[in-house]
Amino acid sequence: MRLAALVLLFLLATLPARAHPHVLVDVHALVEFKDGKIVSLFMGWKFDPVYSSTLFKDFDKNKNGKLDAAEIRDIEANAFRDTKDQSYFTYGQVDGKPIQWKDATDFNVIGMKDSLLYAFRLSFPEPVDPRKHAVSVTTYEETFYIDMDFPNDKAATLNGEGSQGCKVTIAPDHGNTIFGGVVTPKRATVTCE
């Protein structure tokens, strides 16, 4: 019995270790309407306390215990802008076709208790009528170094003129697994009556 346990322990020890995320991000999306059409997403990325602390220490250059406007611009330039190459980790679709986001705007960093939150806007290339077109968005970082997740069913909401009669549903995106099929990100889908 002991020999079997030792053999099992040896075999488990020789299996390759699975990578795991080093940064945890709760994602929130406000789907913005104008004149009955979706025009943009206002995104919020709330980082875990450990990464938030590291980010704060790295960018609070004057060590005054807060992030001033110049330090926030430095975070945008050096810890956010490079996500553009990965669609800002926000993969939108209209009728199943990928959205090519314009540059993110209105970037800010907000302190929330023991965490930092990136806030920014992604504008659609042109307004989309969700009553005529299927609109959805999935957030993820494909190496799974960063775990991007809608934390609950209310993490995506609607706002603006013409959003009445529409809703957002968050569900696993089974057709779009990452990290070798091990991780299933969530998709937020807008539907209207």
Number of C-alpha atoms within 10 A of each C-alpha: 6 7 8 9 10 11 12 11 11 11 10 11 10 8 8 7 8 5 10 12 13 12 16 20 21 17 23 22 24 18 22 22 22 16 12 17 19 25 19 21 25 20 21 22 21 22 24 17 17 14 16 20 14 10 16 20 14 12 20 18 15 10 11 8 10 14 20 15 11 12 18 19 17 15 22 16 11 11 13 15 14 12 12 14 8 12 21 18 16 22 17 22 17 16 12 11 10 13 19 14 17 13 12 19 12 9 18 16 21 15 14 12 7 11 17 20 20 19 19 18 21 22 20 17 12 10 15 19 19 22 15 11 15 17 22 22 21 22 22 27 20 17 13 18 15 17 21 25 21 23 14 12 12 12 18 24 20 19 15 16 13 16 21 13 9 15 16 21 16 20 16 14 15 13 9 13 16 16 14 8 10 9 17 17 22 22 23 24 19 23 17 15 8
